[in-house]
Amino acid sequence: MKGILNIQYKNLFLWVPFVMAFGAALYFSIGVEPNFNFPIIITLLMAGIIYKYKNIFIRALALFVFGFFYAMSFTQFTDTTQIKDSFDFISINGTVKDIDFTPDSARVLLSVPAQQIDENLPDKNLNIRVSIKDNKDIINIGDTITGEARIFHPSARYTPDSFDFARWAYFSKISGTGFFKDYEIIKQDSHSTIRTFIHNKTNSVLTDALVLGYKKVIPENESNIWKSVGVGHVWSISGFHMTLIGGWLFALFYLIFRAFPQVSKRIPAKYPAIICAWIGLIFYLCISGISVATTRAFLMATLIFIATILGRGVLSLRNAALAFLIIFFINPFSIMNAGFQLSFAAIFGLLWFFDGKEYIKRAPLQRIFHYIAMLFMTALVATIFTLPFIIAHFGYIPLYSLIGNIVLLPIFSIAVMPLVIIGTITALFGGHFLIDIANSVYNFALTLATHISDLPYANLSTPYISNTVLVLSIFGLLFLVLTEKPDSKNFFIKNINYVLCVVFISFAIIVCATRSKPLFYATPDHELVAFNVNGKLQFNKARASAHYFAFNSWYQYNNETQPDKNTRYKCDHGFCVYKTPKWNLAYMQNFTAVLDNMEKVCADKSINYIVSTFDISAPNCHGKILQNGIMIYPNGHVSEIVNLRPWHNPPAQRTDQTMVH
């Protein structure tokens, strides 16, 4: 065992970003904020321990704690004020800070005085993201607009491990969301950015998506097709796009500098070509919106360029780990984003698989077969390493993603991307013909994608996986990639990385397979509840705009595909009793139901739990009165969804209280 540990020392640096990330992930995932006023002090203390102590276990523990408190320090520094409740059609006016375009609306980021929304909020400006469907006027950044808007507070998570929109909004500096019923521009103080200038001149969905980085420009039905064939990532500017553009720019400038012997004789042409390509990528990063995935890809490209100039290994796990560290220090919350997780999972998997592969000179026909084989293996390895994250975030497996990547990615690489990039430049001078050709190629690719997505079981639904299952899966993949194999005659020791991977993945599967599904769900205010009837969820409301994400979260937690229409659970005048083999629950949806039924419910010894939209108190009640967001399991266990973090700012507490003696 000592020999196995000793051989791992050369890979210890590769573990550093992951150990810190696990500490930060724990901080972001817990339900109650730790009581530390100055986490930066502990962060610095852990940094000192990491520097001073050489013991691997002390360093590992210090790195984990460092990640935890660094995330806490970053959270306190972020300090985004969020509105505490939702407001129906209030008058607001604000200045446009950013615009994101979608097929049927524009999403406008407004800077709004906080006291226009709630006089109890601090006297400062808030960022409110509002949708405008009837875009009757051209809105530009810098304009001041006013109108009637419905504003929502960011929703917290509805299950223990589900997407927390409030957390995402907090770190995105968004205080609330909503939509305009009607609006008008009251002051035009526009200053057109390069992004909006290109958008207005090109008027192209492909340019918006592949050059400018707008997220929702592809129609939802088309976006679902691309996701189902495993190439949805082409619509999020990341490594795929940076690699293509960086490669094209390098080749272009390399040929230019080679054409000037007076330059190439003094300095190798690749060096100035790299610098020019890097400057070009900076420009692309800026006009594409500087998203997490794009920033990660830019950092990787930068490290590759630096390694090339210094004559070091270009594609290595160490460079990937360094990029991971840089992004973590810039924004530790990045590790919680699906794009970050998918990107680095694919990168580490591909670098591990292709590590040590040597170049072999091949005949032309052999090169073709080798290229096809490498394309297949690249798609396969990337699919395997991203699979746990795809299941965790999306709840399905794109079964034909290998086919989709092999067939469709070359079309985007060879035709769509070059045509869109060059066509965007020509469109600025009035020439849209290349954009039109790109649209034709895109439609052809979409037809192919549609045929693939129409195959049976294209989107294979998967069981819900918890954070525990995801962490076990990550450890399995990390041991596979980062564990050095010792030279031993013992089969298990010689293949220790595969053995550890199988062990952790097996544990993850067991935990996932033995998970029990709740029979009852309730939001924190108990306005929306769900009953599990014969394995399918039924709700007290078919729609609930204040709890938009609850439906999707609960369906996913129940391993159920979300239908077009939510099924109602009928309660007689707002009162119903839900019976299970081991416990019974009474739910009261309105004030009349509480007054008419509370006393008899409390006296009924068959009722184990009582849930109401009103804050009720009954000291002598037989049943247990439940508060907060809850899930109740078949054995009667009640799991509270605690959301007491800086990013939650819970809605105003219910003031109506009914006391039953």
C-alpha positions as CSV (number, residue, x, y, z in Angstrom):
1,M,0.0,0.0,0.0
2,K,2.9,2.4,0.8
3,G,4.3,1.8,-2.6
4,I,1.0,2.6,-4.3
5,L,0.8,5.8,-2.3
6,N,4.4,6.8,-3.1
7,I,3.8,6.5,-6.8
8,Q,0.9,8.9,-6.7
9,Y,3.0,11.9,-5.5
10,K,3.7,13.1,-9.0
11,N,0.0,13.6,-9.6
12,L,-0.8,15.4,-6.4
13,F,-1.1,18.8,-8.0
14,L,-3.9,17.4,-10.3
15,W,-6.0,16.7,-7.2
16,V,-5.6,20.2,-5.8
17,P,-8.5,21.9,-7.7
18,F,-10.8,19.1,-7.1
19,V,-10.3,18.9,-3.3
20,M,-10.9,22.7,-3.1
21,A,-13.9,22.4,-5.4
22,F,-15.4,19.7,-3.1
23,G,-15.1,22.1,-0.2
24,A,-16.7,24.9,-2.1
25,A,-19.5,22.6,-3.4
26,L,-20.3,21.6,0.2
27,Y,-20.7,25.2,1.2
28,F,-23.0,26.0,-1.8
29,S,-25.1,22.9,-1.1
30,I,-25.9,23.0,2.6
31,G,-29.3,24.5,3.7
32,V,-28.2,26.8,6.6
33,E,-25.5,29.4,6.4
34,P,-22.5,28.7,8.7
35,N,-22.1,31.3,11.5
36,F,-18.7,32.8,10.6
37,N,-18.4,36.6,10.3
38,F,-14.9,36.8,8.9
39,P,-14.3,33.7,6.7
40,I,-11.4,35.4,4.9
41,I,-9.3,35.0,8.1
42,I,-9.9,31.2,8.1
43,T,-9.2,31.1,4.3
44,L,-5.8,32.8,4.8
45,L,-5.0,30.5,7.8
46,M,-5.7,27.5,5.6
47,A,-3.5,28.9,2.9
48,G,-0.7,29.2,5.4
49,I,-1.1,25.6,6.5
50,I,-1.1,24.4,2.9
51,Y,2.2,26.3,2.4
52,K,3.9,25.2,5.6
53,Y,2.9,21.6,6.1
54,K,4.1,18.9,3.7
55,N,2.0,16.1,5.1
56,I,-0.4,15.0,2.3
57,F,-3.4,14.4,4.6
58,I,-3.0,17.7,6.5
59,R,-2.7,19.5,3.1
60,A,-5.7,17.7,1.7
61,L,-7.8,18.7,4.7
62,A,-6.6,22.3,4.6
63,L,-7.4,22.5,0.9
64,F,-10.9,21.2,1.5
65,V,-11.5,23.8,4.3
66,F,-9.8,26.5,2.2
67,G,-12.3,25.8,-0.6
68,F,-15.2,25.9,1.8
69,F,-14.3,29.3,3.3
70,Y,-13.1,30.8,0.1
71,A,-16.6,30.1,-1.3
72,M,-18.1,31.7,1.8
73,S,-15.8,34.8,1.5
74,F,-16.7,35.1,-2.2
75,T,-20.4,34.9,-1.3
76,Q,-20.2,37.7,1.3
77,F,-18.2,39.8,-1.1
78,T,-20.9,39.3,-3.9
79,D,-23.7,40.7,-1.6
80,T,-26.5,40.8,-4.1
81,T,-29.8,42.3,-2.7
82,Q,-32.8,40.2,-3.8
83,I,-36.4,41.2,-3.5
84,K,-38.3,39.3,-0.8
85,D,-41.7,38.8,-2.5
86,S,-43.5,38.9,-5.8
87,F,-45.4,41.9,-7.1
88,D,-48.3,42.1,-9.5
89,F,-48.0,44.8,-12.2
90,I,-46.2,47.6,-10.4
91,S,-44.9,50.7,-12.2
92,I,-41.2,50.7,-12.6
93,N,-38.7,52.6,-14.7
94,G,-35.1,51.8,-15.1
95,T,-32.0,52.0,-17.4
96,V,-31.2,49.2,-19.8
97,K,-27.9,47.6,-18.9
98,D,-28.0,44.5,-21.2
99,I,-30.2,42.8,-23.7
100,D,-30.5,39.1,-24.5
101,F,-32.5,38.2,-27.6
102,T,-34.8,35.1,-27.9
103,P,-37.0,34.0,-30.8
104,D,-40.2,35.6,-29.4
105,S,-39.0,38.2,-27.0
106,A,-36.2,40.3,-25.6
107,R,-34.8,39.8,-22.1
108,V,-33.8,43.1,-20.8
109,L,-31.6,43.7,-17.7
110,L,-32.8,46.8,-16.0
111,S,-31.1,48.9,-13.3
112,V,-34.1,49.9,-11.1
113,P,-34.1,51.9,-7.9
114,A,-34.9,49.3,-5.2
115,Q,-37.5,51.4,-3.4
116,Q,-39.7,51.5,-6.6
117,I,-40.3,47.8,-5.9
118,D,-40.2,47.6,-2.1
119,E,-39.7,50.6,0.2
120,N,-38.1,48.3,2.8
121,L,-35.2,47.5,0.6
122,P,-31.9,49.4,0.8
123,D,-31.6,52.6,-1.1
124,K,-29.7,51.3,-4.1
125,N,-30.2,50.1,-7.7
126,L,-31.2,46.5,-8.4
127,N,-30.7,44.5,-11.5
128,I,-34.1,43.2,-12.7
129,R,-34.4,40.9,-15.7
130,V,-37.7,41.4,-17.5
131,S,-39.0,39.8,-20.7
132,I,-40.6,41.9,-23.4
133,K,-42.8,39.9,-25.8
134,D,-44.3,42.8,-27.8
135,N,-41.0,44.5,-28.8
136,K,-42.8,47.4,-30.5
137,D,-39.8,49.7,-30.3
138,I,-36.1,49.1,-30.7
139,I,-34.6,49.1,-27.3
140,N,-30.9,49.9,-26.9
141,I,-28.5,49.7,-24.0
142,G,-28.6,53.0,-22.1
143,D,-32.3,53.7,-22.8
144,T,-34.7,54.4,-19.9
145,I,-38.0,52.6,-20.1
146,T,-41.1,52.6,-17.9
147,G,-44.1,50.4,-17.7
148,E,-46.3,48.0,-15.8
149,A,-44.4,44.9,-14.8
150,R,-44.9,41.7,-12.8
151,I,-41.8,41.0,-10.7
152,F,-40.9,37.7,-9.0
153,H,-38.4,37.0,-6.3
154,P,-35.9,34.3,-7.4
155,S,-37.2,30.9,-6.4
156,A,-35.3,28.7,-4.0
157,R,-34.8,25.0,-4.6
158,Y,-37.8,22.7,-4.1
159,T,-35.9,19.4,-3.5
160,P,-32.6,18.9,-1.6
161,D,-30.4,18.6,-4.7
162,S,-32.3,20.4,-7.4
163,F,-31.5,23.6,-9.3
164,D,-31.6,26.6,-7.0
165,F,-32.6,29.6,-9.2
166,A,-32.2,32.0,-6.3
167,R,-28.5,30.9,-5.9
168,W,-27.9,31.3,-9.6
169,A,-29.5,34.8,-9.6
170,Y,-27.5,35.9,-6.6
171,F,-24.2,35.1,-8.2
172,S,-25.4,36.5,-11.6
173,K,-26.1,39.8,-9.8
174,I,-29.9,39.6,-10.6
175,S,-32.3,40.7,-7.9
176,G,-35.5,39.7,-9.5
177,T,-37.2,38.6,-12.7
178,G,-40.4,39.3,-14.4
179,F,-42.1,40.6,-17.5
180,F,-43.6,43.9,-18.9
181,K,-47.3,44.1,-19.5
182,D,-46.8,47.3,-21.3
183,Y,-43.9,49.7,-21.6
184,E,-42.6,52.9,-23.3
185,I,-39.2,54.4,-23.8
186,I,-39.1,57.7,-21.8
187,K,-35.5,58.6,-22.5
188,Q,-33.1,57.6,-25.3
189,D,-29.5,57.7,-24.2
190,S,-28.4,54.8,-26.3
191,H,-24.8,53.7,-26.7
192,S,-24.6,50.8,-29.1
193,T,-22.1,48.2,-28.0
194,I,-20.2,46.1,-30.6
195,R,-22.5,43.2,-29.7
196,T,-25.7,45.1,-30.4
197,F,-24.3,46.7,-33.5
198,I,-23.4,43.3,-35.0
199,H,-26.8,41.9,-33.9
200,N,-28.7,44.7,-35.6
201,K,-26.6,44.6,-38.8
202,T,-26.6,40.9,-39.3
203,N,-30.2,40.1,-38.2
204,S,-29.1,36.4,-38.0
205,V,-30.0,33.7,-35.5
206,L,-26.8,31.9,-36.3
207,T,-24.7,35.0,-35.7
208,D,-26.5,35.6,-32.4
209,A,-25.8,32.1,-31.2
210,L,-22.4,31.2,-32.6
211,V,-20.7,34.7,-32.6
212,L,-22.5,36.8,-30.0
213,G,-23.2,34.1,-27.5
214,Y,-26.9,34.8,-26.9
215,K,-28.3,31.8,-25.1
216,K,-32.0,31.4,-26.1
217,V,-32.0,32.4,-29.8
218,I,-32.6,28.9,-31.2
219,P,-36.3,28.1,-31.0
220,E,-37.1,25.7,-28.2
221,N,-38.3,22.9,-30.5
222,E,-35.1,23.0,-32.5
223,S,-33.0,23.3,-29.3
224,N,-34.6,20.1,-28.0
225,I,-33.7,18.3,-31.2
226,W,-30.0,19.3,-30.9
227,K,-29.9,18.3,-27.3
228,S,-31.5,14.9,-28.0
229,V,-28.7,14.1,-30.5
230,G,-26.0,15.2,-28.1
231,V,-24.7,18.3,-29.9
232,G,-26.6,20.9,-27.9
233,H,-23.2,22.2,-26.7
234,V,-22.6,23.9,-30.1
235,W,-25.0,26.6,-29.0
236,S,-23.0,27.5,-26.0
237,I,-19.7,29.1,-27.0
238,S,-17.0,27.0,-25.5
239,G,-14.0,24.9,-26.4
240,F,-15.4,23.7,-29.7
241,H,-15.7,27.3,-31.0
242,M,-12.5,28.6,-29.4
243,T,-10.5,25.7,-31.0
244,L,-11.9,26.3,-34.4
245,I,-11.4,30.1,-34.4
246,G,-8.0,29.9,-32.6
247,G,-6.9,27.3,-35.2
248,W,-8.1,29.3,-38.2
249,L,-6.5,32.5,-36.9
250,F,-3.2,30.8,-36.1
251,A,-3.1,29.2,-39.6
252,L,-3.9,32.6,-41.3
253,F,-1.3,34.6,-39.4
254,Y,1.3,31.8,-39.7
255,L,0.9,31.9,-43.5
256,I,1.1,35.7,-43.5
257,F,4.3,35.9,-41.4
258,R,5.8,33.1,-43.5
259,A,5.3,35.3,-46.5
260,F,7.7,37.8,-45.1
261,P,11.2,36.2,-45.0
262,Q,12.7,39.2,-43.2
263,V,10.4,38.4,-40.3
264,S,10.4,34.6,-40.3
265,K,14.3,34.5,-40.5
266,R,14.6,36.5,-37.3
267,I,11.9,34.7,-35.3
268,P,9.8,31.6,-36.0
269,A,6.6,32.5,-37.7
270,K,4.5,30.6,-35.1
271,Y,5.3,33.0,-32.3
272,P,3.8,36.2,-33.8
273,A,1.0,34.0,-35.2
274,I,0.2,32.8,-31.8
275,I,0.1,36.3,-30.4
276,C,-2.2,37.5,-33.2
277,A,-4.5,34.5,-32.7
278,W,-4.6,35.1,-29.0
279,I,-5.6,38.8,-29.5
280,G,-8.3,37.6,-31.9
281,L,-9.6,35.2,-29.3
282,I,-9.8,38.0,-26.7
283,F,-12.0,39.9,-29.2
284,Y,-14.2,36.8,-29.7
285,L,-14.4,36.3,-25.9
286,C,-15.6,39.9,-25.4
287,I,-18.3,40.0,-28.2
288,S,-19.6,36.5,-27.1
289,G,-20.6,37.7,-23.7
290,I,-17.7,36.3,-21.5
291,S,-19.7,33.3,-20.2
292,V,-18.2,30.8,-17.9
293,A,-17.8,28.2,-20.7
294,T,-16.2,30.7,-23.0
295,T,-13.8,32.0,-20.4
296,R,-12.8,28.4,-19.5
297,A,-12.1,27.7,-23.2
298,F,-10.1,31.0,-23.6
299,L,-8.0,30.1,-20.5
300,M,-7.2,26.7,-21.9
301,A,-6.3,28.2,-25.3
302,T,-4.0,30.7,-23.5
303,L,-2.2,28.0,-21.6
304,I,-1.8,26.0,-24.8
305,F,-0.3,29.1,-26.5
306,I,2.0,29.7,-23.6
307,A,3.1,26.1,-23.5
308,T,3.8,26.2,-27.3
309,I,6.0,29.3,-26.9
310,L,7.9,27.8,-24.0
311,G,8.3,24.5,-25.8
312,R,6.3,22.6,-23.1
313,G,3.7,19.9,-23.5
314,V,0.6,21.5,-25.1
315,L,-2.3,19.3,-24.1
316,S,-1.8,18.0,-20.6
317,L,-3.8,17.2,-17.5
318,R,-1.6,19.8,-15.7
319,N,-2.7,22.6,-18.0
320,A,-6.4,21.6,-17.5
321,A,-5.9,21.6,-13.7
322,L,-4.3,25.0,-13.9
323,A,-7.3,26.4,-16.0
324,F,-9.6,24.8,-13.4
325,L,-7.8,26.6,-10.6
326,I,-7.8,30.0,-12.3
327,I,-11.6,29.8,-12.9
328,F,-12.1,28.7,-9.4
329,F,-10.3,31.6,-7.9
330,I,-12.0,34.1,-10.2
331,N,-15.5,32.7,-9.4
332,P,-15.8,29.6,-7.1
333,F,-19.5,29.4,-7.9
334,S,-18.6,28.3,-11.5
335,I,-18.1,24.8,-10.2
336,M,-21.9,24.5,-9.6
337,N,-22.7,25.3,-13.3
338,A,-23.6,22.5,-15.6
339,G,-21.4,24.0,-18.4
340,F,-18.3,24.0,-16.2
341,Q,-18.8,20.5,-15.1
342,L,-19.5,19.1,-18.5
343,S,-16.6,21.0,-20.1
344,F,-14.0,19.8,-17.6
345,A,-15.3,16.3,-17.5
346,A,-14.9,16.0,-21.2
347,I,-11.5,17.7,-21.2
348,F,-10.0,15.5,-18.4
349,G,-11.5,12.4,-20.0
350,L,-10.1,13.1,-23.5
351,L,-6.6,14.1,-22.1
352,W,-6.5,10.9,-20.1
353,F,-7.5,8.7,-23.0
354,F,-5.2,10.3,-25.6
355,D,-2.2,10.7,-23.2
356,G,0.8,8.9,-24.6
357,K,-0.7,8.4,-28.1
358,E,2.2,8.8,-30.5
359,Y,2.0,10.1,-34.1
360,I,2.4,7.3,-36.7
361,K,2.9,8.0,-40.3
362,R,0.0,6.4,-42.3
363,A,-1.0,6.0,-45.9
364,P,-3.8,8.3,-47.2
365,L,-6.5,5.6,-46.9
366,Q,-5.3,4.7,-43.4
367,R,-5.4,8.3,-42.4
368,I,-9.1,8.4,-43.3
369,F,-9.9,5.3,-41.2
370,H,-7.8,6.7,-38.4
371,Y,-9.6,10.0,-38.5
372,I,-13.0,8.2,-38.3
373,A,-11.8,6.0,-35.5
374,M,-10.5,9.1,-33.5
375,L,-13.7,10.9,-34.1
376,F,-15.7,8.0,-32.8
377,M,-13.4,7.5,-29.7
378,T,-13.5,11.2,-29.0
379,A,-17.3,11.2,-29.0
380,L,-17.4,8.0,-27.0
381,V,-15.0,9.1,-24.3
382,A,-16.6,12.6,-24.0
383,T,-20.0,10.9,-23.6
384,I,-18.9,8.5,-20.9
385,F,-17.2,11.2,-18.8
386,T,-20.0,13.7,-19.1
387,L,-22.8,11.1,-18.6
388,P,-23.1,11.5,-14.7
389,F,-23.5,15.3,-15.1
390,I,-26.0,15.0,-18.0
391,I,-28.1,12.7,-15.9
392,A,-27.8,14.9,-12.8
393,H,-28.7,18.1,-14.6
394,F,-31.1,17.0,-17.4
395,G,-32.5,13.7,-16.3
396,Y,-32.1,11.8,-19.5
397,I,-29.4,10.2,-21.8
398,P,-29.2,11.3,-25.4
399,L,-28.9,7.7,-26.6
400,Y,-27.7,8.5,-30.1
401,S,-25.2,11.2,-29.1
402,L,-22.4,9.2,-30.7
403,I,-24.2,9.2,-34.0
404,G,-25.1,12.9,-33.6
405,N,-21.5,13.9,-32.9
406,I,-20.0,11.9,-35.7
407,V,-22.5,13.0,-38.3
408,L,-23.3,16.6,-37.3
409,L,-20.1,18.1,-35.7
410,P,-18.1,17.9,-39.0
411,I,-20.9,19.8,-40.7
412,F,-20.7,22.6,-38.0
413,S,-16.9,22.5,-38.1
414,I,-16.3,22.5,-41.8
415,A,-19.3,24.4,-43.1
416,V,-21.6,26.2,-40.6
417,M,-19.0,27.9,-38.4
418,P,-16.7,29.2,-41.2
419,L,-19.7,30.5,-43.1
420,V,-21.2,32.2,-40.1
421,I,-17.9,33.8,-39.0
422,I,-17.0,35.1,-42.5
423,G,-20.7,35.9,-43.2
424,T,-20.9,38.0,-40.1
425,I,-18.0,40.1,-41.3
426,T,-19.5,40.5,-44.8
427,A,-22.9,41.3,-43.4
428,L,-21.5,44.3,-41.6
429,F,-20.9,45.7,-45.1
430,G,-24.2,44.7,-46.5
431,G,-23.4,41.2,-47.9
432,H,-25.7,38.6,-46.4
433,F,-25.2,35.9,-49.0
434,L,-22.8,33.8,-46.8
435,I,-25.2,34.0,-43.9
436,D,-28.0,32.7,-46.3
437,I,-25.8,29.8,-47.3
438,A,-25.1,29.1,-43.7
439,N,-28.8,29.0,-43.0
440,S,-29.3,26.5,-45.8
441,V,-26.5,24.2,-44.4
442,Y,-28.0,24.6,-40.9
443,N,-31.5,23.5,-42.2
444,F,-29.9,20.5,-43.8
445,A,-28.1,19.6,-40.6
446,L,-31.4,20.1,-38.7
447,T,-33.1,17.7,-41.0
448,L,-30.5,15.1,-40.3
449,A,-30.7,15.8,-36.5
450,T,-34.5,15.4,-36.7
451,H,-34.2,12.0,-38.3
452,I,-31.8,10.9,-35.6
453,S,-33.9,12.3,-32.8
454,D,-37.0,10.5,-34.2
455,L,-35.3,7.1,-33.6
456,P,-36.8,5.0,-30.7
457,Y,-35.6,6.0,-27.2
458,A,-33.6,9.0,-28.4
459,N,-34.1,10.6,-25.0
460,L,-33.8,7.8,-22.5
461,S,-35.2,8.9,-19.2
462,T,-33.0,8.2,-16.2
463,P,-33.6,7.9,-12.5
464,Y,-33.0,11.0,-10.4
465,I,-29.5,11.1,-8.9
466,S,-28.7,12.9,-5.7
467,N,-25.6,14.9,-4.9
468,T,-24.3,11.8,-3.1
469,V,-24.5,9.7,-6.2
470,L,-22.9,12.5,-8.3
471,V,-20.0,12.8,-5.9
472,L,-19.4,9.1,-5.9
473,S,-19.4,9.1,-9.7
474,I,-17.0,12.0,-9.8
475,F,-14.6,10.2,-7.4
476,G,-14.8,7.1,-9.6
477,L,-13.8,9.1,-12.7
478,L,-11.1,11.0,-10.8
479,F,-9.5,7.8,-9.6
480,L,-9.6,6.5,-13.1
481,V,-7.9,9.6,-14.6
482,L,-5.5,10.7,-11.8
483,T,-4.4,7.4,-10.2
484,E,-0.9,6.2,-11.4
485,K,-0.8,2.5,-12.0
486,P,2.1,0.8,-10.2
487,D,4.2,-1.9,-11.9
488,S,3.0,-5.1,-10.3
489,K,2.2,-8.6,-11.2
490,N,-1.0,-8.5,-9.1
491,F,-3.9,-7.8,-11.5
492,F,-5.9,-5.6,-9.1
493,I,-2.9,-3.5,-8.0
494,K,-1.7,-3.1,-11.6
495,N,-5.1,-1.8,-12.6
496,I,-5.8,0.0,-9.3
497,N,-7.3,3.0,-11.2
498,Y,-9.9,0.8,-12.9
499,V,-10.7,-1.1,-9.7
500,L,-11.3,2.1,-7.7
501,C,-13.4,3.5,-10.6
502,V,-15.6,0.4,-10.7
503,V,-15.9,0.4,-6.9
504,F,-17.1,4.0,-6.6
505,I,-19.4,3.8,-9.7
506,S,-20.9,0.6,-8.2
507,F,-21.6,2.4,-4.9
508,A,-23.2,5.2,-6.9
509,I,-25.5,2.8,-8.7
510,I,-26.5,1.1,-5.5
511,V,-27.3,4.4,-3.8
512,C,-29.3,5.5,-6.8
513,A,-31.2,2.2,-7.1
514,T,-32.2,2.1,-3.4
515,R,-33.5,5.7,-3.3
516,S,-37.1,6.0,-2.0
517,K,-39.5,8.5,-3.7
518,P,-41.6,10.9,-1.6
519,L,-45.3,10.6,-1.6
520,F,-46.1,14.2,-0.7
521,Y,-44.4,17.5,-1.6
522,A,-45.0,21.1,-0.5
523,T,-43.5,24.5,-1.3
524,P,-42.3,26.7,1.7
525,D,-45.5,28.7,1.7
526,H,-47.6,25.5,1.1
527,E,-49.5,27.2,-1.8
528,L,-48.5,24.4,-4.1
529,V,-48.5,20.8,-3.0
530,A,-48.2,17.5,-4.9
531,F,-49.6,14.1,-4.1
532,N,-48.1,10.9,-5.4
533,V,-51.0,8.8,-6.8
534,N,-50.0,5.4,-8.3
535,G,-46.5,6.7,-9.1
536,K,-47.7,9.9,-10.8
537,L,-47.8,13.4,-9.3
538,Q,-51.0,15.3,-8.9
539,F,-51.2,18.9,-7.8
540,N,-53.6,21.2,-5.9
541,K,-53.0,23.7,-8.7
542,A,-52.5,23.2,-12.4
543,R,-50.4,26.3,-12.7
544,A,-48.4,28.4,-10.1
545,S,-46.4,31.3,-11.6
546,A,-44.8,32.0,-8.2
547,H,-43.5,28.4,-8.1
548,Y,-42.5,28.0,-11.8
549,F,-39.6,25.6,-11.1
550,A,-41.4,23.4,-8.5
551,F,-43.3,21.4,-11.2
552,N,-40.1,20.5,-13.1
553,S,-38.1,19.8,-9.9
554,W,-40.8,17.5,-8.4
555,Y,-41.4,15.6,-11.7
556,Q,-37.6,15.0,-12.0
557,Y,-37.4,13.9,-8.4
558,N,-40.2,11.5,-9.0
559,N,-38.5,10.1,-12.2
560,E,-41.4,11.3,-14.2
561,T,-41.5,13.1,-17.6
562,Q,-43.2,16.5,-17.3
563,P,-46.5,16.4,-19.2
564,D,-48.0,19.3,-21.2
565,K,-50.7,19.7,-18.6
566,N,-50.4,19.2,-14.9
567,T,-52.9,16.8,-13.3
568,R,-55.1,18.3,-10.5
569,Y,-55.7,16.5,-7.2
570,K,-59.3,17.4,-6.3
571,C,-59.9,18.8,-2.8
572,D,-63.4,19.5,-1.6
573,H,-63.7,23.2,-1.0
574,G,-60.0,23.4,-0.4
575,F,-59.8,20.6,2.0
576,C,-58.6,17.0,1.4
577,V,-57.2,14.0,3.2
578,Y,-54.4,12.0,1.6
579,K,-54.1,8.5,2.8
580,T,-51.1,6.1,2.6
581,P,-50.5,2.6,4.1
582,K,-48.5,4.1,7.0
583,W,-49.7,7.7,7.5
584,N,-52.5,10.1,6.6
585,L,-52.3,13.8,5.9
586,A,-54.8,16.6,5.9
587,Y,-54.3,19.6,3.6
588,M,-56.2,22.9,3.9
589,Q,-55.8,25.3,1.0
590,N,-57.8,28.3,2.1
591,F,-59.0,30.1,5.2
592,T,-62.5,28.7,5.0
593,A,-61.1,25.1,4.9
594,V,-59.1,25.8,8.1
595,L,-62.0,27.3,10.0
596,D,-64.4,24.5,9.0
597,N,-62.1,21.5,9.4
598,M,-59.3,22.3,11.8
599,E,-60.9,21.1,15.1
600,K,-62.1,17.8,13.7
601,V,-58.8,17.2,12.0
602,C,-56.9,17.8,15.3
603,A,-59.3,15.4,17.1
604,D,-58.9,12.7,14.4
605,K,-56.2,10.3,15.6
606,S,-55.8,8.8,12.2
607,I,-54.4,12.1,10.8
608,N,-50.6,12.1,11.3
609,Y,-49.7,15.3,9.5
610,I,-51.5,18.7,8.9
611,V,-50.4,21.1,6.1
612,S,-52.0,24.5,5.5
613,T,-51.3,27.6,3.4
614,F,-51.9,29.6,6.6
615,D,-49.6,29.7,9.6
616,I,-51.7,27.6,12.1
617,S,-51.0,26.7,15.7
618,A,-52.8,24.0,17.7
619,P,-50.9,23.0,20.8
620,N,-53.4,20.2,21.7
621,C,-53.6,18.8,18.1
622,H,-53.0,15.1,17.7
623,G,-51.5,15.5,14.2
624,K,-48.2,17.2,13.6
625,I,-48.5,20.6,11.9
626,L,-45.8,20.9,9.3
627,Q,-44.1,24.1,8.2
628,N,-41.5,25.1,5.5
629,G,-40.9,23.2,2.3
630,I,-41.3,19.5,2.9
631,M,-41.2,16.0,1.4
632,I,-42.8,13.0,3.1
633,Y,-41.6,9.5,2.3
634,P,-43.6,6.2,2.4
635,N,-42.2,5.3,5.8
636,G,-43.4,8.6,7.3
637,H,-40.0,10.4,7.3
638,V,-40.4,14.1,6.8
639,S,-37.6,15.9,5.0
640,E,-37.5,19.7,5.3
641,I,-36.1,21.7,2.5
642,V,-34.2,24.3,4.4
643,N,-33.3,27.5,2.5
644,L,-31.6,29.8,4.9
645,R,-28.7,31.1,2.8
646,P,-27.6,34.7,1.8
647,W,-29.1,34.2,-1.7
648,H,-32.6,33.1,-0.5
649,N,-34.0,36.2,1.2
650,P,-37.2,34.2,2.0
651,P,-40.5,35.7,1.0
652,A,-42.4,37.7,3.5
653,Q,-43.7,35.5,6.3
654,R,-47.3,34.6,6.5
655,T,-49.1,36.9,8.9
656,D,-52.5,35.3,9.0
657,Q,-52.5,32.8,11.9
658,T,-55.3,30.6,13.1
659,M,-55.1,29.3,16.7
660,V,-57.0,26.1,17.6
661,H,-57.0,25.1,21.2
